[in-house]
Amino acid sequence: MRLIIRDDPKAVAYYTANYVRQRINEFKPTRKRPFVLGLPTGSTPVEVYWHLVDYYKRGEVSFRHVITFSMDEYVGLPRSHPESYCAFMHRHLYDHINLRPENVHMLDGNADDLAAECQRYEDKIKEVGGIELFLGGIGPDGHIAFNEPGSSLESVTRVKTLAYETVLANARFFGGDVNKVPKLALTVGVGTVRAAREVLLIITGAHKAVALAKCIEEGVNHMWTVSVVQLHPSAMIVCDEDATLELHVKTVRYFKSIEQVQEQLIGRQHIGLKGSISKLASSDPADSFGSGVLPPAAATASKD
Amino acid sequence: MASATGGVITQFYNCVVLKNHKLVDDYVYVQDGKIIDPAKMFFDSRRAADVRIDCQGGIVAPGYIDVQINGAFGYDFSNDTDIIDEAVDNVSKGLLLQGCTAFCPTTVSSRPEVYARVLDHLGPRAGSVERGAEVLGAHIEGPFISPQKKGAHELATLRTAAGGLAAFDECYGLDRLRQNAAYVTVAPEVAGMLDAIPRLIEATGIRVAAGHSNATTAEATQALAGGASMITHLFNAMHPFHQRDPGVIGLLGAEGVRPFYGIICDGVHVHPHSVMIAYRAHPDGACLVTDAMAAQSLPNGVYKLGEMDVDVHDGNVYIQGTNTIAGAVITLAECVRNFARFTGASTVEALESATLHPAQMLGIASRKGVLSYGADADIIVLDHDLNVQRVFVAGKEATRENVIYKNKV
């Protein structure tokens, strides 16, 4: 996996939005081959969405052939409630870009048959060809979407009871009253996220540091469900310095050095968006690259 | 573009919107003449905007509402009894182009025959590009007013309410009031009036305003208690403010619920300092009105107001041969700009004084004077100097090309 470390949440949001924009543009989505995007809610995504809206308004990206799937939704909260995830996504993203309403998929927390609704959602994901890029964050308890500690690492979209810590964390959106926070939610499963072709996690803040450390330095574990990214062939985490506070210095240095090596030895122009390397850079045009001799350090350039 | 989920959806973008007493970066969506909830549009109807209107960074506000206007473009609602439909028609359209999307055609004190001829033609009528601004019902000013404070009204038409409800019936016809009137202006101290006010409200459902009155504060307070909820052109045609008996004006300092007050901000009817004082005393009650008369938008000259002759001269209107102000020739858009300047009120407060407050006074603030979901799509786009740039009524744009009206003269 790639760990991209930036100074602060602003830089993280900018990097992420820029990446999403480039991915969509490189993919060149069409009606027959749309770009399927999984989207989270939360305070860091808000800034990512702000940038995406800005790119759209400047004509640098189009969402015409983008299909979106949201990760989760509260059960029993009316869609018109300002804290429903539908309202959140509409307010921060959907109302500002040219995403077509019929291409937007949200879980319906007010469906009569919640299990059937979850199945419908999974079926829809398959129908559109699977998710190309799933954006997400993590909770302080290392959960992805509402896959609370103890969720099966192969789980599918289903109803979940929210952990106490999550309810507390969300109370700030309900006037500080924990009793007003919904206790049930529909969520994509850990398995659903794993099935995406690429996963990009946005992790900022010191309060996420323990979770980040558990998820990338320790084993794959259902108590820290985000740890499944270790098994994903195409995973990226974009985080700020504060989120690295519990990582070993060695880990942080390693991931930072990867970016430096890429700049110096390979050159940005030779690195594909998802990290593939087409060839190595050479500062001296008369260098021995053509002879097939590589500098020793460049041999470990691949990091997937 | 119309479908099972309704007609064309129009989106106003690149604007600041007057919403929840603030100017916010937002969009306004309109469908089938109403303002709609974009989240419902997106998630339930699965629709996106069909037409997009670039407001060029301007302000999107509800259309202006004028609850006191006697005429304009040469027409007069009390005098043009034979061509009253033509008068309403042309004034409605002319006002619409000025950014006033709803109004109360006002009659001055008249004889019963006049009310019998015109009131049925001044009743509520929806606004549209074809017909002009919405008519909210008549504002019937007089003849139950004080002879000492008649202003430009004709003395011979004035009467008392000594006969109670019967007096109103005899003058206007209670049914006619019920069907066509938005509110009536009376002087509380006129004989029988204090008893009659609550009975009139109960019998007809219309609102009552105090005006053209010499009432003491005690009398005015009793009128308020009896259900009066508005003061007609504050300061004008009423007992001046006196520190021990502030009269009708004193209601701005009353305990409990205070009335709305119409106020003419042409800088002539009321000194700018007086406007500021009233605003500071009771900012939520300010209702900007034009009290415009037939000469509004007409060049200098002599015209008829009610049954009197008046002289229009460079923005001022006097009863011919006197110094008594006969009426105004200002537009509501100018009133809003002046009000902001006179009082230091914020843009939001200035706009609300010509939209939300008049709508609240008339009890129609769920559908007029606001940009709430479900409200009528009467919308104006202004620049940041509060000049009206574009006007929309019932969701359609009113322009000089599609709203054709004429001056009477």
Interface residues (C-beta under 8 A of the other chain):
Chain A: R79 S80 C86 A87 H90 Y94 D95 N98 R100 P101 E102 V104 M106
Chain B: Y27 D37 P38 A39 K40 F42 F43 S45 R46 R47 A48
